[in-house]
Amino acid sequence: MKSFYSKCLVALAVFACVALALRADAQNDGKKAKKMPDPTAAMAKKLEAAELTADQKAKYEIVAKEHAPRLKAAQDKVNGLLTADQVKAKQEAMKAAKAAGKKGKEAADAVNEALKLTDDQKKTMVDADKELREAQAAFNTAVAAILTDAQKTTTKIGAGKKKK
């Protein structure tokens, strides 16, 4: 009789451990989904101020669907190069640079210094970063083609820098 109760107790303990592990894993999946936003979300937010027509909104949706996979793949490639410690250092350096009023190249230099990349990571990061910039530029160009000149000025998309 005693061994029966001990077997039941062991089975119950194993079941409880499995249930807790599955529950914790399910909670982590929800957190991971929040960390990876839609790569076109920032553009959609910019376009809210542009007061797009229904036709422009439809065209934007098509452009966003076309470019989202390439943008996501390029962003994942860049993010995949960094360790967890480097990601944390990057976030802290970005906050510090923003608080110090640094912008552009100065802020990027501060972030890169905080990352402490290995030589191999630096080489791979250059290629991955170039791919990401190209994907973003293609997306911006496609979106700019949809907008009027006034909307480009309002959103600062496609009306900014001109190549010399």
C-alpha atoms as a printed R data frame, in Angstrom:
    type eleno elety resid chain resno      x      y       z
1   ATOM     1    CA   MET     A     1  0.000  0.000   0.000
2   ATOM     2    CA   LYS     A     2  2.854  2.350   0.873
3   ATOM     3    CA   SER     A     3  4.575  1.846  -2.499
4   ATOM     4    CA   PHE     A     4  1.320  2.620  -4.328
5   ATOM     5    CA   TYR     A     5  1.062  6.006  -2.624
6   ATOM     6    CA   SER     A     6  4.707  6.800  -3.261
7   ATOM     7    CA   LYS     A     7  4.310  5.935  -6.962
8   ATOM     8    CA   CYS     A     8  1.257  8.184  -7.193
9   ATOM     9    CA   LEU     A     9  3.142 10.973  -5.446
10  ATOM    10    CA   VAL     A    10  6.092 10.660  -7.849
11  ATOM    11    CA   ALA     A    11  3.748 10.605 -10.867
12  ATOM    12    CA   LEU     A    12  1.965 13.704  -9.565
13  ATOM    13    CA   ALA     A    13  5.286 15.514  -9.042
14  ATOM    14    CA   VAL     A    14  6.443 14.665 -12.583
15  ATOM    15    CA   PHE     A    15  3.115 15.838 -14.011
16  ATOM    16    CA   ALA     A    16  3.346 19.121 -12.079
17  ATOM    17    CA   CYS     A    17  6.900 19.744 -13.333
18  ATOM    18    CA   VAL     A    18  5.886 19.133 -16.947
19  ATOM    19    CA   ALA     A    19  2.846 21.395 -16.608
20  ATOM    20    CA   LEU     A    20  4.937 24.209 -15.118
21  ATOM    21    CA   ALA     A    21  7.572 23.873 -17.827
22  ATOM    22    CA   LEU     A    22  4.956 24.056 -20.586
23  ATOM    23    CA   ARG     A    23  3.302 27.066 -18.977
24  ATOM    24    CA   ALA     A    24  6.619 28.917 -18.653
25  ATOM    25    CA   ASP     A    25  7.470 28.118 -22.272
26  ATOM    26    CA   ALA     A    26  4.094 29.441 -23.436
27  ATOM    27    CA   GLN     A    27  4.685 32.692 -21.540
28  ATOM    28    CA   ASN     A    28  8.119 33.092 -23.139
29  ATOM    29    CA   ASP     A    29  6.643 32.618 -26.625
30  ATOM    30    CA   GLY     A    30  4.324 35.557 -26.006
31  ATOM    31    CA   LYS     A    31  7.253 37.754 -24.983
32  ATOM    32    CA   LYS     A    32  9.278 36.819 -28.056
33  ATOM    33    CA   ALA     A    33  6.414 37.803 -30.324
34  ATOM    34    CA   LYS     A    34  6.310 41.271 -28.767
35  ATOM    35    CA   LYS     A    35 10.024 41.858 -29.358
36  ATOM    36    CA   MET     A    36  9.826 41.357 -33.124
37  ATOM    37    CA   PRO     A    37  7.523 44.077 -34.452
38  ATOM    38    CA   ASP     A    38  6.378 44.356 -38.027
39  ATOM    39    CA   PRO     A    39  9.291 45.857 -39.980
40  ATOM    40    CA   THR     A    40  6.892 48.181 -41.804
41  ATOM    41    CA   ALA     A    41  5.206 49.448 -38.621
42  ATOM    42    CA   ALA     A    42  7.405 52.535 -38.289
43  ATOM    43    CA   MET     A    43  6.550 53.592 -41.836
44  ATOM    44    CA   ALA     A    44  2.838 53.051 -41.216
45  ATOM    45    CA   LYS     A    45  3.080 55.298 -38.170
46  ATOM    46    CA   LYS     A    46  4.802 58.031 -40.228
47  ATOM    47    CA   LEU     A    47  2.099 57.804 -42.869
48  ATOM    48    CA   GLU     A    48 -0.712 58.442 -40.376
49  ATOM    49    CA   ALA     A    49  0.107 62.165 -40.557
50  ATOM    50    CA   ALA     A    50  0.021 62.137 -44.371
51  ATOM    51    CA   GLU     A    51 -3.745 61.568 -44.647
52  ATOM    52    CA   LEU     A    52 -3.530 58.963 -47.394
53  ATOM    53    CA   THR     A    53 -6.417 58.435 -49.776
54  ATOM    54    CA   ALA     A    54 -8.086 55.024 -49.938
55  ATOM    55    CA   ASP     A    55 -6.207 54.288 -53.165
56  ATOM    56    CA   GLN     A    56 -2.881 55.248 -51.585
57  ATOM    57    CA   LYS     A    57 -3.627 53.096 -48.530
58  ATOM    58    CA   ALA     A    58 -4.327 50.105 -50.767
59  ATOM    59    CA   LYS     A    59 -1.105 50.697 -52.694
60  ATOM    60    CA   TYR     A    60  0.836 51.041 -49.426
61  ATOM    61    CA   GLU     A    61 -0.525 47.715 -48.174
62  ATOM    62    CA   ILE     A    62  0.711 46.023 -51.355
63  ATOM    63    CA   VAL     A    63  4.149 47.660 -51.085
64  ATOM    64    CA   ALA     A    64  4.402 46.766 -47.388
65  ATOM    65    CA   LYS     A    65  3.537 43.120 -48.073
66  ATOM    66    CA   GLU     A    66  6.137 42.973 -50.849
67  ATOM    67    CA   HIS     A    67  8.952 44.493 -48.800
68  ATOM    68    CA   ALA     A    68  8.203 43.132 -45.300
69  ATOM    69    CA   PRO     A    69  9.875 39.713 -45.795
70  ATOM    70    CA   ARG     A    70 13.103 41.253 -47.112
71  ATOM    71    CA   LEU     A    71 13.170 43.862 -44.330
72  ATOM    72    CA   LYS     A    72 12.492 41.233 -41.667
73  ATOM    73    CA   ALA     A    73 15.175 38.895 -43.020
74  ATOM    74    CA   ALA     A    74 17.737 41.703 -43.138
75  ATOM    75    CA   GLN     A    75 16.849 42.870 -39.616
76  ATOM    76    CA   ASP     A    76 17.004 39.298 -38.283
77  ATOM    77    CA   LYS     A    77 20.425 38.884 -39.873
78  ATOM    78    CA   VAL     A    78 21.711 42.000 -38.100
79  ATOM    79    CA   ASN     A    79 20.086 41.028 -34.786
80  ATOM    80    CA   GLY     A    80 21.377 37.457 -35.033
81  ATOM    81    CA   LEU     A    81 24.983 38.616 -35.004
82  ATOM    82    CA   LEU     A    82 24.825 39.991 -31.480
83  ATOM    83    CA   THR     A    83 25.004 38.083 -28.209
84  ATOM    84    CA   ALA     A    84 22.476 38.772 -25.447
85  ATOM    85    CA   ASP     A    85 25.045 40.900 -23.603
86  ATOM    86    CA   GLN     A    86 25.768 42.893 -26.757
87  ATOM    87    CA   VAL     A    87 22.049 43.496 -27.348
88  ATOM    88    CA   LYS     A    88 21.725 44.816 -23.798
89  ATOM    89    CA   ALA     A    89 24.829 46.994 -24.235
90  ATOM    90    CA   LYS     A    90 23.424 48.315 -27.530
91  ATOM    91    CA   GLN     A    91 20.124 49.300 -25.921
92  ATOM    92    CA   GLU     A    92 21.866 51.027 -23.022
93  ATOM    93    CA   ALA     A    93 24.262 52.847 -25.359
94  ATOM    94    CA   MET     A    94 21.357 54.020 -27.531
95  ATOM    95    CA   LYS     A    95 19.544 55.401 -24.479
96  ATOM    96    CA   ALA     A    96 22.714 57.117 -23.253
97  ATOM    97    CA   ALA     A    97 23.419 58.620 -26.685
98  ATOM    98    CA   LYS     A    98 19.860 59.905 -26.938
99  ATOM    99    CA   ALA     A    99 20.046 61.396 -23.442
100 ATOM   100    CA   ALA     A   100 23.347 63.081 -24.335
101 ATOM   101    CA   GLY     A   101 21.759 64.588 -27.440
102 ATOM   102    CA   LYS     A   102 23.944 62.651 -29.862
103 ATOM   103    CA   LYS     A   103 22.584 62.047 -33.346
104 ATOM   104    CA   GLY     A   104 23.595 60.354 -36.564
105 ATOM   105    CA   LYS     A   105 27.189 59.217 -36.916
106 ATOM   106    CA   GLU     A   106 28.126 60.379 -33.427
107 ATOM   107    CA   ALA     A   107 25.383 58.242 -31.851
108 ATOM   108    CA   ALA     A   108 26.232 55.273 -34.093
109 ATOM   109    CA   ASP     A   109 29.899 55.500 -33.096
110 ATOM   110    CA   ALA     A   110 28.957 55.492 -29.403
111 ATOM   111    CA   VAL     A   111 26.761 52.418 -29.890
112 ATOM   112    CA   ASN     A   112 29.418 50.572 -31.906
113 ATOM   113    CA   GLU     A   113 32.018 51.304 -29.244
114 ATOM   114    CA   ALA     A   114 29.741 49.868 -26.544
115 ATOM   115    CA   LEU     A   115 29.106 46.681 -28.543
116 ATOM   116    CA   LYS     A   116 32.753 45.568 -28.467
117 ATOM   117    CA   LEU     A   117 32.380 43.475 -31.607
118 ATOM   118    CA   THR     A   118 34.913 40.816 -32.526
119 ATOM   119    CA   ASP     A   119 36.746 41.209 -35.846
120 ATOM   120    CA   ASP     A   120 34.601 38.466 -37.369
121 ATOM   121    CA   GLN     A   121 31.418 40.154 -36.127
122 ATOM   122    CA   LYS     A   122 32.571 43.490 -37.548
123 ATOM   123    CA   LYS     A   123 33.059 42.006 -41.022
124 ATOM   124    CA   THR     A   124 29.720 40.211 -40.964
125 ATOM   125    CA   MET     A   125 27.965 43.252 -39.474
126 ATOM   126    CA   VAL     A   126 29.132 45.479 -42.338
127 ATOM   127    CA   ASP     A   127 27.552 43.137 -44.897
128 ATOM   128    CA   ALA     A   128 24.374 42.620 -42.873
129 ATOM   129    CA   ASP     A   129 24.015 46.348 -42.203
130 ATOM   130    CA   LYS     A   130 24.486 47.131 -45.896
131 ATOM   131    CA   GLU     A   131 21.781 44.610 -46.795
132 ATOM   132    CA   LEU     A   132 19.421 46.161 -44.231
133 ATOM   133    CA   ARG     A   133 20.048 49.709 -45.509
134 ATOM   134    CA   GLU     A   134 19.414 48.568 -49.098
135 ATOM   135    CA   ALA     A   135 16.141 46.898 -48.077
136 ATOM   136    CA   GLN     A   136 15.045 50.018 -46.188
137 ATOM   137    CA   ALA     A   137 15.990 52.283 -49.100
138 ATOM   138    CA   ALA     A   138 14.022 50.144 -51.558
139 ATOM   139    CA   PHE     A   139 11.003 50.215 -49.240
140 ATOM   140    CA   ASN     A   140 11.264 53.994 -48.749
141 ATOM   141    CA   THR     A   141 11.548 54.543 -52.511
142 ATOM   142    CA   ALA     A   142  8.492 52.383 -53.167
143 ATOM   143    CA   VAL     A   143  6.475 54.235 -50.525
144 ATOM   144    CA   ALA     A   144  7.639 57.636 -51.810
145 ATOM   145    CA   ALA     A   145  6.320 56.717 -55.268
146 ATOM   146    CA   ILE     A   146  2.823 56.494 -53.776
147 ATOM   147    CA   LEU     A   147  2.903 59.900 -52.055
148 ATOM   148    CA   THR     A   148  2.246 63.383 -53.385
149 ATOM   149    CA   ASP     A   149  4.920 66.071 -52.995
150 ATOM   150    CA   ALA     A   150  3.027 67.618 -50.064
151 ATOM   151    CA   GLN     A   151  2.777 64.241 -48.330
152 ATOM   152    CA   LYS     A   152  6.487 63.618 -48.898
153 ATOM   153    CA   THR     A   153  7.261 66.914 -47.190
154 ATOM   154    CA   THR     A   154  4.898 66.176 -44.286
155 ATOM   155    CA   THR     A   155  6.291 62.699 -43.660
156 ATOM   156    CA   LYS     A   156  9.887 63.466 -44.687
157 ATOM   157    CA   ILE     A   157  9.872 60.397 -46.927
158 ATOM   158    CA   GLY     A   158 11.621 60.673 -50.259
159 ATOM   159    CA   ALA     A   159 11.840 64.462 -50.117
160 ATOM   160    CA   GLY     A   160 14.985 64.694 -48.037
161 ATOM   161    CA   LYS     A   161 18.562 64.198 -49.171
162 ATOM   162    CA   LYS     A   162 19.448 64.405 -52.831
163 ATOM   163    CA   LYS     A   163 22.506 62.628 -54.169
164 ATOM   164    CA   LYS     A   164 25.157 64.853 -55.664
